[in-house]
Amino acid sequence: MAARLATVRSSARRQFAPEQAASPWWRDAVVYQVYLRSFADGNGDGIGDLAGLRARLPYLNWLGVDALWINPHYPSGGADGGYDISDYRAVDPEYGDVSDLEALVEDARALGLRVLLDVVPNHTSDQHPWFQAALADPDSPEAARYHFAPASEEPPNNWRSLFGGPAWSRTPDGRWYLHLFAPEQPDLNWRDPAVAEDFERTLRFWLDRGVSGFRVDVAYGLFKDADLRDNPGAYSPTLFGHGPEQAMTWNQPEVHDVWRRWRSVCDEYPDTMLVGEVCLADPEEIALYSRPDELHQSFSFRLLKSGWSAESFADGVRSALDAFGKVGAPVSWVLGNHDKDRQVTRFGGGEVGDARARAAALLTLSLPGSAYIYAGDELGLPQASVPDEAKKDPIFFRSGGERSGRDGCRVPMPWNATPGVGFSPRGSARPWLPIPAEWRRYAVSRQTRDDSSMLHLYRRALAVRAEHPALGSGEATVSRRGDVLTVRSTAEGRSVRCVVNMGEHTVLVRTAGTVLLSSAPQVSHTSGRSLALPANTAVWIAED
């Protein structure tokens, strides 16, 4: 498969070139998110690794994306899927070593692909040398790099962990330490200058090895209320992100100074960028993280968290365009990632969920800004059902099983229709999470032979997007009529409309142009320059 795909290259994709500096690549890039542990196993131990990813780069080139973002590859305590890091300037031996990552970056660059790494500045692993030193000696310099409170019968405040339970745990000597995620992930104290200095060394370490930037985990965190005051209310997630109930734990004003410093570091390395995970309720607060001297981008999660309705999607698109437009930043659109149920399942499952996911893909790829695709969404993977005894996610365990956790969207990729779906070499160890037997139907090898597959829809959409400046880089207007959502994008004097029927019945849509692509094959032209658009279907129309 890899050998065959290696011969195919998208001529439309923007390549590395100095003349592109006037319009940075990241403003309208399509970035493919790789959950490294689940993408491809190169050495047969049942765990995805850098060698496996490197062998599958031709697939990403064939698909037509511009860059790939790799979830954490660092040595880790293993408590939270790699997000508890013990060494920020190394590679976990399960994945390879630094030379493997350098080779991956080099091979990707040869294919016109950029590589983004995940960086986690809010917390470390409890196995990190700093935290181990802090446990051993409360008066050590390392202890000042975390949030400790004196021994007492009750925690210092009412803060809650996002994974369940209190955000404070005891040390063996009775002190309390802060962890807004798992207990194995102690939060760093960014008021200690040593923390900032060390992370800047980490950025330069990887930038010197040719990476094109970083996805910043929990970019809205880092600083907490200096007086450790109670939150106005216990943790209660709002629909779209954290709001006033988390006023003391997230979105402190000092955090913006960190991104100004990181931006100055990236400015030393041409063509590099930073994209932040900012889970706040107010889109205008999110956009502030992407002001000209801060992060280049911050994710817009509204569509990721919206139900299937034209009203909800219209509000998500319009509010993001308005908020980011005020700071002159592009929107980075997200439909799926490693923390949310797969979109086919979120949108209803089965044929309905599949149709809606196809339509949502065309909508997202039509919007001005960049688009982030989570590995497997281009195959239409549903949320997998993972038996409790096989689960790894701390959310499941910290909630006492009340929350199912995120394992179902992290199950390994199906590459072919063999019993092991080609994730590992034949005869290798069991995969780190069980792969449903029925996933052979979603395999890359099958979908490449099926012109009507989800995979081919994504590939065609990326090719059309690359050929039409109005898709991804234009100015957009949003309108809604009942269950029909329309986004009209314009660039270089040409316009493309994306029309999505999010209702239950077929509607007539005036074309006044050329149909470039539809999410369903049954879209048909009718008399009077109009077409019949079925329920849960999207179409791209280039206007005359």
HELIX and SHEET records of a PDB file:
HELIX    1   1 ALA A    2  ALA A    6  1                                   5    
HELIX    2   2 PRO A   18  ALA A   22  5                                   5    
HELIX    3   3 TRP A   25  ARG A   27  5                                   3    
HELIX    4   4 LEU A   36  PHE A   39  1                                   4    
HELIX    5   5 LEU A   50  ALA A   55  1                                   6    
HELIX    6   6 LEU A   57  LEU A   63  1                                   7    
HELIX    7   7 VAL A   98  ALA A  110  1                                  13    
HELIX    8   8 PRO A  129  ALA A  136  1                                   8    
HELIX    9   9 PRO A  141  ARG A  145  5                                   5    
HELIX   10  10 PRO A  193  LEU A  207  1                                  15    
HELIX   11  11 PRO A  244  GLN A  246  5                                   3    
HELIX   12  12 VAL A  255  CYS A  266  1                                  12    
HELIX   13  13 PRO A  283  LEU A  288  1                                   6    
HELIX   14  14 ALA A  310  VAL A  327  1                                  18    
HELIX   15  15 GLN A  343  ARG A  346  1                                   4    
HELIX   16  16 GLY A  350  SER A  366  1                                  17    
HELIX   17  17 ASP A  377  LEU A  379  5                                   3    
HELIX   18  18 ASP A  388  ALA A  390  5                                   3    
HELIX   19  19 PRO A  394  ARG A  398  1                                   5    
HELIX   20  20 ASP A  407  CYS A  409  5                                   3    
HELIX   21  21 ALA A  437  TYR A  442  5                                   6    
HELIX   22  22 VAL A  444  GLN A  447  1                                   4    
HELIX   23  23 MET A  454  GLU A  467  1                                  14    
HELIX   24  24 ALA A  470  SER A  473  1                                   4    
SHEET    1   A 9 VAL A  30  VAL A  34  0                                        
SHEET    2   A 9 ALA A  67  ILE A  70  1                                        
SHEET    3   A 9 ARG A 114  VAL A 119  1                                        
SHEET    4   A 9 GLY A 213  VAL A 216  1                                        
SHEET    5   A 9 MET A 273  GLY A 276  1                                        
SHEET    6   A 9 GLN A 297  SER A 300  1                                        
SHEET    7   A 9 SER A 332  VAL A 334  1                                        
SHEET    8   A 9 SER A 370  TYR A 374  1                                        
SHEET    9   A 9 VAL A  30  VAL A  34  1                                        
SHEET    1   B 3 PHE A 148  ALA A 149  0                                        
SHEET    2   B 3 TRP A 176  LEU A 178 -1                                        
SHEET    3   B 3 TRP A 168  ARG A 170 -1                                        
SHEET    1   C 5 GLU A 475  ARG A 481  0                                        
SHEET    2   C 5 VAL A 484  ALA A 491 -1                                        
SHEET    3   C 5 ARG A 494  ASN A 501 -1                                        
SHEET    4   C 5 THR A 537  GLU A 543 -1                                        
SHEET    5   C 5 GLY A 513  SER A 518 -1                                        
SHEET    1   D 3 VAL A 507  ARG A 510  0                                        
SHEET    2   D 3 SER A 530  LEU A 533 -1                                        
SHEET    3   D 3 SER A 524  THR A 526 -1                                        
END                                                                             
